[in-house]
Amino acid sequence: QKEVEQNSGPLSVPEGAIASLNCTYSDRGSQSFFWYRQYSGKSPELIMFIYSNGDKEDGRFTAQLNKASQYVSLLIRDSQPSDSATYLCAGRAPDKLIFGTGTRLQVFP
Amino acid sequence: ETGVTQTPRHLVMGMTNKKSLKCEQHLGHNAMYWYKQSAKKPLELMFVYNFKEQTENNSVPSRFSPECPNSSHLFLHLHTLQPEDSALYLCASSQEGAVLGTPLHFGNGTRLTVT
């Protein structure tokens, strides 16, 4: 079983819609979670992090964490074509940071 | 200065060559990392240095040799690589020691092609 699992996609959404990206993790020792955006050929860029159960909002982005279900999600409101990228979920346990394979998001005009 | 700087951006080398990748961080962090990213695979952690000491070597072949002279600089020395080593090599840094995990900050990466 993969430690951090994401659907590889692509997830295609129309411009202006809400994109919902999901991630599950297996290590219950994971305490914090990070969402990175990676454009093709570029390095990952941190966009959100979340430590506590519930929602955390930052502009058009909302991260959601449910530790009981071992589930993390990222919602992107009012999706723009510039949001088209691969989104990497990462979970940090005390001694390691594990990345998922990423979900490719395509926002079409 | 950007937070984490990697050079070169692109590298093509033959299987018998020796080359080095360089990483420098300007964030005052105390931990640095090398990751390998191949197509359709998750980021693979290669090495971790915490306060200049290597704390993790993730079963990386000896043809990859890291060096961390201080907490701001990290090198990856390459020799007798194989074509399957072609990938994007990413350097990252973080501030370790917090109770809750801190994020990694990545450099722009070196695109390595082994011919």
Interface residues (C-beta under 8 A of the other chain):
Chain A: K2 V4 S8 Q31 S32 F34 Y36 G41 K42 S43 P44 E45 L46 F49 Y51 L88 A90 R92 P94 K96 L97 F99 G100 T101 G102
Chain B: K40 K41 P42 L43 L45 L88 L90 L100 G101 P103 L104 H105 F106 G107 N108 G109 R111
